Amino acid sequence: MPEVIFAGPEGRLEGRYQKGKGDNPPVALVLHPHPLFGGTMNNRATYELYQMFVRRGFSTMRFNFRGVGRSQGEYDQGQGELADAATALDYMQQINPNAPFSWVAGFSFGSWIAMQLLMRRPEIVGFLAGSTPANLYDFSFLAPCPSSGLVIHGQNDKICVPEETKGMVERTRTQKGRKVEFQVVPEADHFFEDHMEAFIEAAETYLDRRLAYEKPEGEYHGEP
């Protein structure tokens, strides 16, 4: 997983990038938890989601938001972090100009940024969100949500109880043919301590089901 340094809106951004398989692999971007509470691209859930996409042949990146690790800048209440994520996706598309489609994944704070990004980028056809903090952030911008995705939550999450996030998912309108699903991992906490395998299994099962609906020539054609 080679290290990459690329130009961000407020200076360099540090990431890890793995080129996908084949001539025109799809692209996946993975976003980490809150920068002010220890979130980095090396967060375990972020790392495991990254590896999941790599195993399936995606060109995959995870990176540190501004002010984290070797990334320059300072925390910017989510606005700057969204700009960082958009720049990271731009960078990946520059080096994968023929990618047939893109996915985005995020954990906790990163899932909030991921969902904002997919509203702005029609090439994102699917998303995975872990421990989405619907009690801390406004998700009303999903109006309607243009991509199908899966929101995974721990049953014993004390930072954001699952009922809060389930309610957000149920209130989310989607474009025709799109669906946002919600899945609870029994006994898991916010960070899926001791339940990371169950978290990744849920993500893998959903991703594999979605990828089964990809045309042989690589053109995405709808939802299962």
Disulfide bonds with the S-S distance in Angstrom:
none
